[in-house]
């Protein structure tokens, strides 16, 4: 199906939706199943659920939460958080996920991307890349919920991930996360040049203009949280505005 995908993100901690800035100062934003159901009714193309403390706590994303969300929606669902191997992926898929996202585990063991693609199909494998930039230096990959900076450059890692089996890149700007300043267009452009798989832009989107800019920079989909959680934009109204601005969106 053609058209830019509009994807709400539910960051969850202890069974609740949370939102912060630069992955910090997380605030409670409600029940994940209720939020997901509302966004699905409004016309969301997909839902992404990220259990933001799972990796740091050495556990898998909450299966109970995923089952609850799946019962509430009938649109594609991507789940990330604490995934460490094919068995973890199977548990999330059995709980109702259509795709699994991984960041830290893939950096630690890149062959995991290939294993997952071979077992479940690359359409189920999303490589999540959190990246930050210091000054005019390269965008560096961040892992463990933004607490560790790796020596990997984002564009290089995205290319390697696509070659190893990732069917999609979920690209989050650590610098822009929660700031409402717009997506990091330079980061999107760099990763777009590096891969031939879909790129989901994340981090900083707060206005229709920001989403239009992200697509112009090379994003195939735009992910956002605060713009929806706050009620500033309902997804159906946002899609109408984006269409008015000239973007082809899914209806």
Backbone as JSON, one array per atom type, in Angstrom:
{
  "sequence": "XXXXXXXXXXXXXXXXXXXXXXXXXXXXXXXXXXXXXXXXXXXXXXXXXXXXXXXXXXXXXXXXXXXXXXXXXXXXXXXXXXXXXXXXXXXXXXXXXXXXXXXXXXXXXXXXXXXXXXXXXXXXXXXXXXXXXXXXXXXXXXXXXXXXXXXXXXXXXXXXXXXXXXXXXXXXXXXXXXXXXXXXXXXXXXXXXXXXXXXXXXXXXXXXXXXXXXXXXXXXXXXXXXXXXXXXXXXXXXXXXXXXXXXXXXX",
  "N": [[0.85, -1.19, 0.0], [0.61, 2.16, -0.92], [1.91, 5.32, 0.26], [2.72, 7.52, 2.99], [3.4, 6.27, 6.18], [1.81, 6.81, 9.31], [2.74, 6.64, 12.56], [2.02, 6.07, 15.81], [3.88, 6.02, 18.86], [4.24, 4.02, 21.71], [5.88, 4.29, 24.52], [6.58, 2.21, 27.15], [6.57, 1.6, 30.67], [6.64, -0.4, 33.45], [4.07, -1.28, 32.82], [2.68, 1.01, 32.02], [2.08, 3.83, 29.86], [4.68, 6.07, 29.09], [6.4, 9.25, 28.85], [9.16, 11.28, 27.96], [12.06, 13.46, 27.87], [14.87, 13.29, 25.84], [15.08, 10.62, 26.62], [14.81, 10.72, 29.35], [13.42, 11.69, 32.6], [10.75, 10.57, 32.76], [7.25, 10.67, 32.29], [4.01, 9.7, 33.42], [1.6, 8.63, 31.1], [-0.7, 7.2, 30.72], [-2.86, 4.27, 30.13], [-1.64, 1.6, 28.17], [-3.13, -0.12, 26.39], [-5.56, 1.23, 26.14], [-4.68, 3.64, 25.02], [-3.58, 2.7, 22.6], [-5.87, 1.63, 21.36], [-7.4, 3.94, 20.96], [-5.8, 5.36, 19.15], [-5.81, 3.6, 17.01], [-8.5, 3.74, 16.27], [-8.54, 6.32, 15.35], [-7.15, 6.16, 13.01], [-4.46, 5.34, 12.84], [-1.62, 3.91, 11.23], [0.06, 1.95, 12.1], [1.2, 0.61, 15.26], [3.82, 1.24, 17.48], [5.42, -0.27, 20.16], [7.5, 0.2, 22.83], [9.27, -1.16, 25.39], [10.75, 0.55, 27.73], [12.51, 0.15, 29.86], [13.23, -2.47, 29.86], [15.62, -3.67, 28.79], [17.64, -2.6, 30.46], [16.85, -3.71, 32.83], [17.24, -6.33, 32.4], [15.32, -8.07, 31.23], [12.59, -9.34, 29.21], [10.38, -7.44, 27.09], [7.13, -6.66, 28.38], [5.03, -9.3, 28.14], [2.41, -9.6, 28.91], [1.41, -6.98, 28.69], [1.62, -6.65, 25.92], [-0.14, -8.57, 24.94], [-2.53, -7.49, 25.89], [-2.66, -5.08, 24.46], [-2.77, -6.07, 21.85], [-5.29, -7.3, 21.86], [-6.83, -5.05, 21.78], [-6.53, -3.78, 19.34], [-6.47, -3.88, 15.7], [-4.5, -3.44, 13.88], [-1.16, -3.33, 12.41], [1.48, -4.22, 14.69], [4.41, -3.36, 16.29], [6.99, -4.44, 18.44], [9.38, -3.75, 20.94], [12.16, -4.2, 23.2], [14.34, -5.5, 25.38], [14.75, -7.85, 23.95], [16.58, -10.74, 23.25], [17.2, -12.95, 21.76], [16.17, -15.58, 19.42], [14.11, -17.04, 20.75], [12.99, -15.18, 22.48], [11.96, -13.43, 20.57], [10.02, -15.09, 19.42], [8.26, -15.35, 21.6], [7.23, -12.75, 21.79], [6.03, -12.43, 19.28], [4.13, -14.47, 19.41], [2.57, -13.38, 21.38], [1.27, -11.41, 20.07], [2.59, -9.49, 18.56], [3.47, -8.16, 15.36], [5.87, -7.48, 14.3], [9.26, -7.39, 15.48], [11.41, -5.29, 17.33], [14.82, -4.47, 17.72], [17.71, -3.3, 19.41], [20.05, -2.92, 21.35], [20.78, -5.66, 21.65], [21.27, -6.42, 19.03], [23.47, -4.84, 18.36], [25.33, -5.91, 20.13], [25.46, -8.51, 19.19], [25.54, -8.91, 16.07], [24.88, -11.01, 14.3], [22.47, -11.93, 15.17], [20.42, -10.56, 13.88], [20.36, -11.8, 11.36], [19.7, -14.41, 12.11], [17.09, -14.04, 13.12], [15.79, -13.05, 10.84], [15.98, -15.26, 9.15], [14.44, -17.15, 10.53], [11.92, -15.97, 10.96], [11.35, -14.29, 8.87], [12.39, -11.42, 7.09], [10.66, -9.3, 7.07], [9.63, -9.18, 9.56], [11.56, -8.13, 11.17], [12.92, -5.46, 12.78], [15.38, -3.08, 12.89], [16.28, -1.11, 15.43], [17.64, 2.01, 15.78], [19.18, 4.18, 17.86], [20.5, 7.37, 17.93], [23.04, 9.84, 18.46], [24.63, 13.08, 18.22], [27.65, 14.84, 18.55], [28.49, 18.1, 18.35], [29.89, 18.77, 15.22], [30.5, 16.22, 14.64], [30.27, 12.66, 13.79], [27.12, 10.85, 13.68], [26.53, 8.87, 16.39], [25.85, 5.55, 17.49], [23.58, 4.74, 20.08], [23.02, 2.68, 22.92], [21.27, 0.53, 25.27], [19.0, 1.96, 26.34], [19.83, 4.57, 25.78], [21.94, 4.98, 27.51], [24.49, 4.2, 26.94], [27.11, 4.97, 24.77], [28.09, 3.88, 21.65], [30.87, 2.87, 19.51], [30.07, 2.72, 16.96], [29.03, 4.18, 13.88], [26.02, 5.72, 12.85], [25.02, 5.58, 10.13], [26.7, 3.67, 8.96], [26.15, 1.43, 10.56], [23.42, 1.09, 10.07], [23.5, 0.34, 7.36], [24.93, -2.09, 7.57], [23.13, -3.5, 9.16], [20.89, -3.72, 7.47], [22.01, -5.32, 5.48], [22.37, -7.63, 6.92], [19.86, -8.57, 7.47], [17.77, -7.03, 8.54], [14.54, -5.76, 8.03], [13.59, -3.26, 8.14], [14.27, 0.04, 9.32], [14.17, 1.62, 12.38], [14.6, 4.73, 13.24], [15.86, 6.78, 15.6], [16.45, 9.98, 16.82], [18.44, 10.75, 19.41], [19.14, 13.23, 20.36], [16.97, 14.84, 19.63], [14.77, 13.7, 20.79], [11.69, 14.0, 22.32], [11.8, 16.79, 22.29], [10.28, 18.37, 20.62], [11.25, 19.79, 18.47], [11.43, 19.04, 15.88], [12.34, 16.52, 13.45], [15.63, 15.02, 13.1], [17.02, 15.95, 10.36], [19.4, 15.68, 8.93], [20.44, 13.3, 9.96], [18.48, 11.49, 9.1], [18.82, 11.73, 6.32], [21.42, 10.73, 6.03], [21.18, 8.02, 6.83], [19.25, 7.18, 5.02], [20.69, 7.23, 2.63], [22.29, 5.08, 3.1], [20.87, 2.7, 3.16], [18.51, 0.37, 1.67], [16.07, -0.29, 2.6], [12.88, 0.31, 4.22], [12.69, 3.36, 6.13], [11.92, 4.53, 9.3], [11.25, 7.55, 10.72], [12.06, 9.04, 13.81], [11.75, 10.93, 16.84], [11.38, 14.01, 18.02], [9.3, 14.98, 16.43], [6.61, 17.18, 16.12], [4.88, 18.74, 14.73], [2.85, 19.0, 11.74], [4.44, 20.03, 9.68], [7.01, 19.21, 10.45], [6.86, 16.49, 9.93], [6.44, 16.44, 7.18], [8.92, 17.47, 6.39], [10.61, 15.41, 7.26], [9.88, 13.29, 5.58], [10.63, 14.38, 3.13], [13.34, 14.31, 3.52], [13.85, 11.64, 3.33], [12.49, 9.7, 4.79], [10.29, 6.92, 5.11], [8.21, 6.54, 6.77], [6.7, 8.13, 9.6], [7.2, 8.46, 13.02], [5.76, 9.24, 16.14], [5.11, 10.57, 19.43], [4.52, 12.41, 21.7], [3.0, 14.4, 20.38], [0.63, 13.12, 19.89], [-0.11, 11.96, 22.39], [-0.55, 14.21, 23.94], [-2.81, 15.22, 22.87], [-2.73, 17.22, 21.01], [-2.88, 16.78, 18.3], [-5.17, 14.79, 16.55], [-5.0, 11.66, 14.87], [-6.42, 11.27, 12.46], [-7.08, 13.89, 11.72], [-4.54, 14.94, 11.47], [-3.6, 13.48, 9.27], [-5.27, 14.48, 7.28], [-4.35, 17.1, 7.18], [-1.69, 16.71, 6.39], [-2.12, 15.6, 3.87], [-3.28, 17.8, 2.64], [-1.03, 19.35, 2.51], [0.34, 18.13, 0.54], [1.43, 15.58, 0.87], [1.29, 12.09, 0.29], [-0.76, 10.08, 2.03], [-1.8, 7.22, 3.94], [-5.13, 6.1, 3.89]],
  "CA": [[0.0, 0.0, 0.0], [1.42, 3.35, -1.02], [1.61, 6.39, 1.2], [3.52, 7.65, 4.2], [2.76, 5.71, 7.38], [1.8, 7.61, 10.53], [2.89, 5.6, 13.57], [2.18, 6.47, 17.21], [4.78, 5.18, 19.66], [3.93, 3.89, 23.12], [6.96, 3.88, 25.41], [5.94, 1.72, 28.37], [7.37, 1.23, 31.84], [5.79, -0.96, 34.5], [2.71, -1.42, 32.34], [2.06, 2.29, 31.74], [2.72, 4.65, 28.84], [5.46, 7.17, 29.66], [7.02, 10.15, 27.88], [10.17, 12.14, 28.55], [12.93, 14.22, 26.98], [16.18, 12.61, 25.78], [14.94, 9.34, 27.31], [14.88, 10.98, 30.78], [12.28, 12.37, 33.25], [9.57, 9.96, 32.18], [5.98, 11.02, 32.92], [2.93, 8.76, 33.15], [0.68, 9.14, 30.08], [-1.93, 6.42, 30.61], [-2.89, 2.83, 29.9], [-1.22, 1.36, 26.78], [-4.19, -0.69, 25.55], [-6.52, 2.3, 25.87], [-4.05, 4.57, 24.08], [-3.47, 2.04, 21.3], [-7.21, 1.52, 20.77], [-7.8, 5.27, 20.5], [-5.04, 5.7, 17.95], [-6.3, 2.76, 15.92], [-9.78, 4.3, 15.82], [-8.27, 7.58, 14.65], [-6.56, 5.9, 11.71], [-3.04, 5.02, 12.85], [-1.26, 2.83, 10.3], [0.71, 0.93, 12.91], [1.57, 1.02, 16.61], [5.1, 0.74, 17.98], [5.49, -0.33, 21.61], [8.87, -0.01, 23.3], [9.41, -1.27, 26.85], [11.97, 1.36, 27.79], [13.44, -0.27, 30.91], [13.41, -3.92, 29.8], [17.03, -4.04, 28.6], [18.4, -2.24, 31.67], [16.43, -4.61, 33.91], [17.58, -7.69, 32.03], [14.11, -8.87, 30.99], [11.9, -9.12, 27.94], [9.2, -6.59, 27.14], [6.0, -7.28, 29.05], [4.14, -10.08, 27.28], [1.04, -9.29, 29.35], [1.03, -5.7, 28.08], [1.47, -6.84, 24.47], [-1.4, -9.3, 24.73], [-3.62, -6.55, 26.14], [-2.7, -4.15, 23.33], [-3.23, -6.8, 20.65], [-6.75, -7.48, 21.95], [-7.5, -3.77, 21.61], [-6.31, -3.21, 18.01], [-6.38, -4.83, 14.57], [-3.52, -2.9, 12.94], [0.17, -3.88, 12.71], [2.07, -3.89, 16.0], [5.83, -3.64, 16.45], [7.32, -4.45, 19.86], [10.8, -3.82, 21.27], [12.52, -4.09, 24.61], [14.92, -6.64, 26.06], [14.86, -9.03, 23.11], [17.97, -11.21, 23.29], [17.4, -14.13, 20.95], [14.98, -16.03, 18.69], [13.03, -17.45, 21.63], [12.32, -13.95, 22.91], [11.16, -12.95, 19.44], [8.86, -15.97, 19.31], [7.31, -15.01, 22.66], [6.56, -11.48, 21.46], [5.16, -12.68, 18.13], [3.0, -15.27, 19.89], [1.74, -12.51, 22.2], [0.49, -10.54, 19.21], [3.39, -8.58, 17.74], [3.69, -8.5, 13.96], [7.29, -7.26, 14.07], [10.04, -7.17, 16.7], [12.48, -4.31, 17.17], [15.95, -4.7, 18.61], [18.8, -2.33, 19.35], [21.26, -3.31, 22.1], [21.15, -7.05, 21.37], [21.82, -6.49, 17.68], [24.82, -4.27, 18.41], [26.18, -6.87, 20.84], [25.62, -9.73, 18.38], [24.89, -8.61, 14.8], [24.35, -12.21, 13.64], [21.1, -12.14, 15.62], [19.53, -10.06, 12.84], [20.25, -12.84, 10.35], [18.95, -15.52, 12.7], [15.68, -13.68, 13.19], [15.27, -12.96, 9.47], [15.86, -16.61, 8.61], [13.38, -17.89, 11.22], [10.61, -15.33, 10.95], [11.21, -13.44, 7.7], [12.96, -10.11, 7.38], [9.58, -8.34, 7.27], [9.33, -9.15, 11.0], [12.75, -7.7, 11.91], [13.15, -4.02, 12.75], [16.58, -2.64, 13.59], [16.1, 0.19, 16.07], [18.9, 2.73, 15.94], [19.14, 5.45, 18.59], [21.77, 8.01, 17.56], [23.27, 11.21, 18.9], [25.75, 13.73, 17.56], [28.33, 15.88, 19.31], [29.03, 19.1, 17.44], [29.83, 18.38, 13.81], [30.99, 14.85, 14.51], [29.33, 11.69, 13.22], [26.05, 10.35, 14.54], [26.97, 7.64, 17.04], [24.79, 4.68, 17.98], [23.38, 4.65, 21.53], [22.34, 1.46, 23.33], [20.84, 0.45, 26.67], [18.11, 3.09, 26.63], [20.57, 5.81, 25.67], [22.93, 5.13, 28.58], [25.82, 3.81, 26.46], [27.44, 5.4, 23.42], [28.94, 2.91, 20.98], [31.8, 3.42, 18.53], [29.43, 2.58, 15.65], [28.35, 5.32, 13.28], [24.64, 5.32, 12.53], [24.86, 5.2, 8.74], [27.41, 2.4, 8.74], [25.43, 0.36, 11.25], [22.17, 0.87, 9.33], [23.85, -0.43, 6.16], [25.25, -3.45, 7.98], [21.9, -4.14, 9.63], [20.1, -4.1, 6.31], [22.68, -6.44, 4.82], [22.27, -8.83, 7.76], [18.51, -9.12, 7.5], [16.72, -6.13, 9.01], [13.62, -5.37, 6.98], [13.17, -1.89, 8.36], [15.09, 0.77, 10.29], [13.49, 2.58, 13.24], [15.71, 5.65, 13.46], [15.51, 7.78, 16.61], [17.45, 10.96, 17.21], [18.51, 10.94, 20.87], [19.21, 14.67, 20.61], [15.68, 15.48, 19.39], [13.71, 12.97, 21.47], [10.88, 14.74, 23.26], [12.07, 18.23, 22.28], [9.3, 19.04, 19.75], [11.99, 20.68, 17.57], [11.48, 18.46, 14.54], [13.24, 15.38, 13.25], [17.0, 15.33, 12.69], [16.98, 15.69, 8.92], [20.71, 15.2, 8.5], [20.52, 11.89, 10.34], [17.61, 10.75, 8.18], [19.45, 11.71, 5.0], [22.58, 9.83, 6.06], [20.74, 6.62, 6.88], [18.56, 6.89, 3.76], [21.72, 6.93, 1.63], [23.01, 3.86, 3.47], [20.03, 1.51, 3.14], [17.44, 0.28, 0.67], [14.88, -0.76, 3.29], [12.14, 1.46, 4.76], [13.22, 4.08, 7.3], [10.93, 5.21, 10.12], [11.87, 8.66, 11.43], [11.56, 9.19, 15.18], [12.47, 11.85, 17.71], [11.25, 15.44, 17.83], [8.17, 15.37, 15.59], [5.53, 17.8, 16.88], [4.04, 19.51, 13.82], [2.77, 18.42, 10.39], [5.6, 20.49, 8.91], [8.14, 18.34, 10.79], [6.69, 15.21, 9.24], [6.68, 16.73, 5.77], [10.37, 17.6, 6.23], [11.23, 14.09, 7.43], [9.64, 12.52, 4.36], [11.48, 14.97, 2.1], [14.72, 13.89, 3.8], [14.02, 10.24, 2.97], [11.75, 8.77, 5.63], [9.13, 6.25, 4.54], [7.17, 6.61, 7.79], [7.05, 9.03, 10.7], [6.75, 8.0, 14.32], [5.69, 10.32, 17.12], [4.44, 10.2, 20.67], [3.95, 13.53, 22.43], [2.01, 15.1, 19.57], [-0.62, 12.39, 20.03], [-0.44, 11.79, 23.8], [-1.01, 15.48, 24.48], [-4.07, 15.59, 22.25], [-2.59, 18.36, 20.1], [-3.36, 16.34, 16.98], [-5.73, 13.46, 16.33], [-4.31, 11.13, 13.69], [-7.2, 11.5, 11.24], [-6.94, 15.3, 11.35], [-3.16, 15.1, 11.03], [-3.5, 12.95, 7.92], [-5.91, 15.43, 6.38], [-3.46, 18.25, 7.03], [-0.54, 16.28, 5.58], [-2.59, 15.47, 2.49], [-3.42, 19.16, 2.13], [0.32, 19.86, 2.28], [0.89, 17.46, -0.62], [1.94, 14.25, 1.14], [0.39, 10.97, 0.08], [-0.87, 9.32, 3.27], [-2.73, 6.09, 3.86], [-6.46, 6.42, 4.42]],
  "C": [[0.88, 1.24, 0.0], [1.03, 4.35, 0.06], [2.48, 6.35, 2.43], [2.75, 7.07, 5.39], [2.89, 6.67, 8.56], [1.71, 6.63, 11.7], [3.01, 6.22, 14.96], [3.1, 5.48, 17.94], [4.32, 5.2, 21.12], [5.19, 3.39, 23.84], [6.3, 3.43, 26.71], [6.97, 1.38, 29.43], [6.4, 0.79, 32.92], [4.32, -0.95, 34.09], [1.97, -0.13, 32.03], [2.81, 2.99, 30.63], [3.45, 5.8, 29.52], [6.03, 8.02, 28.52], [8.0, 11.04, 28.59], [10.9, 12.94, 27.49], [14.31, 13.59, 27.03], [16.21, 11.34, 26.62], [14.93, 9.5, 28.84], [13.57, 11.61, 31.28], [10.96, 11.87, 32.68], [8.32, 10.28, 33.0], [4.91, 10.02, 32.5], [1.93, 9.39, 32.17], [-0.53, 8.23, 29.87], [-1.74, 4.94, 30.35], [-2.56, 2.52, 28.44], [-2.31, 0.79, 25.89], [-5.22, 0.38, 25.19], [-5.96, 3.29, 24.86], [-4.02, 3.96, 22.68], [-4.82, 1.97, 20.6], [-7.67, 2.88, 20.23], [-7.09, 5.64, 19.21], [-5.48, 4.86, 16.76], [-7.62, 3.3, 15.38], [-9.57, 5.58, 15.0], [-7.61, 7.38, 13.29], [-5.06, 5.68, 11.69], [-2.76, 3.86, 11.91], [-0.62, 1.66, 11.02], [0.83, 1.49, 14.32], [2.93, 0.43, 16.91], [5.08, 0.83, 19.51], [6.91, -0.67, 22.02], [8.87, -0.03, 24.82], [10.76, -0.67, 27.22], [12.94, 0.95, 28.88], [13.77, -1.76, 30.84], [14.88, -4.32, 29.7], [17.84, -3.76, 29.86], [18.07, -3.19, 32.82], [16.67, -6.07, 33.57], [16.39, -8.61, 31.81], [13.54, -8.53, 29.62], [10.75, -8.14, 28.15], [8.0, -7.36, 27.68], [5.06, -7.99, 28.07], [2.68, -9.78, 27.63], [0.54, -7.99, 28.7], [0.78, -5.85, 26.59], [0.17, -7.57, 24.16], [-2.6, -8.37, 24.9], [-3.77, -5.57, 24.98], [-3.22, -4.85, 22.08], [-4.74, -7.01, 20.69], [-7.5, -6.2, 21.61], [-7.41, -3.22, 20.19], [-6.28, -4.3, 16.96], [-5.48, -4.28, 13.48], [-2.14, -3.45, 13.31], [0.77, -3.34, 14.0], [3.53, -4.32, 16.01], [6.2, -3.5, 17.92], [8.83, -4.56, 20.03], [11.01, -3.69, 22.76], [13.02, -5.4, 25.17], [15.07, -7.9, 25.23], [16.32, -9.45, 22.99], [18.24, -12.44, 22.44], [16.11, -14.56, 20.28], [13.82, -16.45, 19.59], [12.27, -16.25, 22.18], [11.44, -13.4, 21.8], [9.9, -13.79, 19.29], [7.83, -15.63, 20.38], [6.54, -13.73, 22.33], [5.61, -11.66, 20.28], [3.94, -13.49, 18.54], [2.04, -14.43, 20.72], [0.93, -11.53, 21.37], [1.27, -9.54, 18.39], [3.45, -9.09, 16.31], [5.16, -8.38, 13.59], [7.97, -7.06, 15.42], [11.16, -6.19, 16.39], [13.59, -4.61, 18.16], [17.05, -3.69, 18.34], [20.04, -2.91, 20.02], [21.72, -4.73, 21.75], [21.76, -7.2, 19.99], [23.23, -5.92, 17.63], [25.78, -5.26, 19.07], [26.46, -8.11, 20.0], [24.9, -9.54, 17.06], [24.3, -9.82, 14.09], [22.92, -12.51, 14.06], [20.09, -11.64, 14.58], [19.3, -11.12, 11.76], [19.45, -14.03, 10.86], [17.46, -15.24, 12.72], [15.06, -13.63, 11.79], [15.06, -14.35, 8.88], [14.7, -17.37, 9.24], [12.0, -17.29, 11.0], [10.34, -14.48, 9.71], [11.69, -12.03, 8.02], [11.89, -9.05, 7.56], [9.2, -8.22, 8.74], [10.44, -8.5, 11.82], [12.99, -6.21, 11.7], [14.41, -3.71, 13.54], [16.33, -1.24, 14.12], [17.47, 0.82, 16.3], [18.61, 4.05, 16.66], [20.5, 6.11, 18.35], [21.83, 9.43, 18.09], [24.52, 11.76, 18.22], [26.34, 14.81, 18.47], [28.97, 16.86, 18.33], [28.83, 18.7, 15.99], [30.37, 16.97, 13.57], [29.95, 13.93, 13.91], [28.21, 11.35, 14.2], [26.47, 8.99, 15.07], [25.77, 6.87, 17.58], [24.78, 4.66, 19.51], [22.64, 3.35, 21.84], [21.95, 1.57, 24.81], [20.08, 1.7, 27.1], [18.85, 4.43, 26.66], [21.65, 6.01, 26.71], [24.35, 4.78, 28.14], [26.01, 4.3, 25.02], [28.44, 4.41, 22.82], [29.9, 3.61, 20.02], [31.22, 3.34, 17.11], [28.85, 3.9, 15.17], [27.01, 4.85, 12.72], [24.46, 4.85, 11.09], [25.51, 3.86, 8.43], [26.65, 1.23, 9.34], [24.11, 0.07, 10.54], [22.43, 0.02, 8.09], [24.13, -1.88, 6.53], [24.0, -4.2, 8.42], [21.01, -4.57, 8.49], [20.68, -5.29, 5.58], [22.49, -7.74, 5.6], [20.85, -9.36, 7.9], [17.42, -8.22, 8.05], [15.84, -5.69, 7.85], [13.18, -3.94, 7.07], [14.1, -1.27, 9.4], [14.18, 1.74, 11.06], [14.56, 3.52, 13.78], [15.29, 6.77, 14.4], [16.7, 8.69, 16.89], [17.39, 11.15, 18.72], [18.49, 12.42, 21.19], [17.85, 15.34, 20.51], [14.55, 14.85, 20.2], [12.99, 13.85, 22.49], [11.02, 16.25, 23.24], [11.05, 19.04, 21.49], [9.97, 20.01, 18.78], [12.06, 20.16, 16.14], [12.49, 17.34, 14.46], [14.63, 15.84, 12.84], [17.14, 14.96, 11.22], [18.31, 15.19, 8.39], [20.9, 13.73, 8.81], [19.68, 11.04, 9.39], [18.27, 10.63, 6.81], [20.63, 10.75, 4.96], [22.16, 8.37, 6.02], [20.01, 6.25, 5.59], [19.57, 6.53, 2.66], [22.35, 5.56, 1.86], [22.2, 2.59, 3.27], [19.03, 1.55, 2.0], [16.2, -0.36, 1.26], [14.15, 0.45, 3.86], [12.78, 2.04, 6.02], [12.06, 4.78, 7.99], [11.65, 6.29, 10.9], [11.22, 8.83, 12.79], [12.41, 10.21, 15.93], [12.29, 13.3, 17.33], [10.06, 15.9, 17.01], [7.02, 15.93, 16.4], [4.54, 18.56, 16.0], [3.93, 18.78, 12.48], [3.98, 18.8, 9.53], [6.82, 19.6, 9.19], [8.06, 17.02, 10.03], [6.91, 15.35, 7.74], [8.19, 16.81, 5.51], [11.07, 16.25, 6.34], [11.06, 13.24, 6.18], [10.5, 13.06, 3.22], [12.93, 14.55, 2.27], [14.95, 12.41, 3.53], [13.26, 9.24, 3.82], [10.56, 8.19, 4.87], [7.94, 6.3, 5.49], [7.65, 7.56, 8.87], [6.4, 8.51, 11.97], [6.76, 9.18, 15.28], [4.94, 9.83, 18.34], [3.73, 11.4, 21.29], [2.86, 14.27, 21.69], [0.64, 14.44, 19.68], [-1.05, 12.27, 21.49], [-1.04, 13.07, 24.38], [-2.38, 15.89, 23.94], [-3.97, 16.77, 21.3], [-3.1, 18.02, 18.71], [-3.98, 14.96, 17.11], [-5.18, 12.97, 15.0], [-5.11, 11.39, 12.41], [-7.08, 12.95, 10.78], [-5.52, 15.59, 10.85], [-3.0, 14.61, 9.59], [-4.14, 13.9, 6.9], [-5.01, 16.64, 6.13], [-2.25, 17.89, 6.17], [-0.93, 16.13, 4.11], [-2.77, 16.85, 1.86], [-2.07, 19.76, 1.78], [1.01, 19.14, 1.12], [1.47, 16.08, -0.38], [0.87, 13.2, 0.85], [0.38, 10.16, 1.37], [-1.87, 8.21, 3.08], [-4.05, 6.46, 4.53], [-7.16, 5.15, 4.85]]
}
